[in-house]
Structure formats: structure tokens, C-alpha cells
Amino acid sequence: MSRVVGPDAVAARAKLTQLMQEHRDLDSAIDAMVQAGNPDLLALSRLKKRKLQLKDEITEINNGLLPDIIA
């Protein structure tokens, strides 16, 4: 993803905030399922997969927002 500037950066930051919140929510849901004992393994697997997808999206947006630094 290329560097994001201007109004696109504002939208990207808003999307980033939303994705990070969903990631935290999934983390809480996964923890709750595990703590409950005998979790539905299929549902748990799907939640973990979604969490990984969110992590990838968050990383992509972060990379677009941060300037390239050549050392």
C-alpha cells in the first residue's frame, strides 16, 4: 500500500481504530470461550482466523500511514 496523505489519512486512521477495536473484541471473545471450558473448536478456529485477518489489515494500514524511512 502506498503512503496515505490528506483526507485519505483521516479515513485510514478511522478504519484503523475500528479494526483495532474489533481485534480487541475478538481477543476477549476467544479468551471467554477458552475460559468457559470445552469451547466449540470450529467457532474458536473461525474467531482466530478473523483475528489474524484483522491483524494483517491493521498492519497494511499502518504501513500506508507511516512514512518510508531510508536509513
Contacts in CASP RR format, 6 or more apart in sequence:
PFRMAT RR
TARGET T0000
AUTHOR 0000-0000-0000
METHOD contacts of the structure
MODEL  1
MSRVVGPDAVAARAKLTQLMQEHRDLDSAIDAMVQAGNPDLLALSRLKKR
KLQLKDEITEINNGLLPDIIA
1 60 0 8 1.000
1 61 0 8 1.000
1 63 0 8 1.000
1 64 0 8 1.000
2 64 0 8 1.000
3 64 0 8 1.000
3 65 0 8 1.000
3 66 0 8 1.000
3 67 0 8 1.000
3 68 0 8 1.000
4 12 0 8 1.000
4 61 0 8 1.000
4 64 0 8 1.000
4 65 0 8 1.000
9 65 0 8 1.000
12 61 0 8 1.000
12 64 0 8 1.000
12 65 0 8 1.000
13 65 0 8 1.000
15 61 0 8 1.000
16 58 0 8 1.000
16 61 0 8 1.000
16 62 0 8 1.000
16 65 0 8 1.000
19 54 0 8 1.000
19 57 0 8 1.000
19 58 0 8 1.000
19 61 0 8 1.000
20 58 0 8 1.000
22 54 0 8 1.000
23 51 0 8 1.000
23 54 0 8 1.000
23 55 0 8 1.000
23 58 0 8 1.000
26 47 0 8 1.000
26 50 0 8 1.000
26 51 0 8 1.000
26 54 0 8 1.000
27 51 0 8 1.000
29 47 0 8 1.000
30 44 0 8 1.000
30 47 0 8 1.000
30 48 0 8 1.000
30 51 0 8 1.000
33 39 0 8 1.000
33 40 0 8 1.000
33 43 0 8 1.000
33 44 0 8 1.000
33 47 0 8 1.000
34 44 0 8 1.000
END
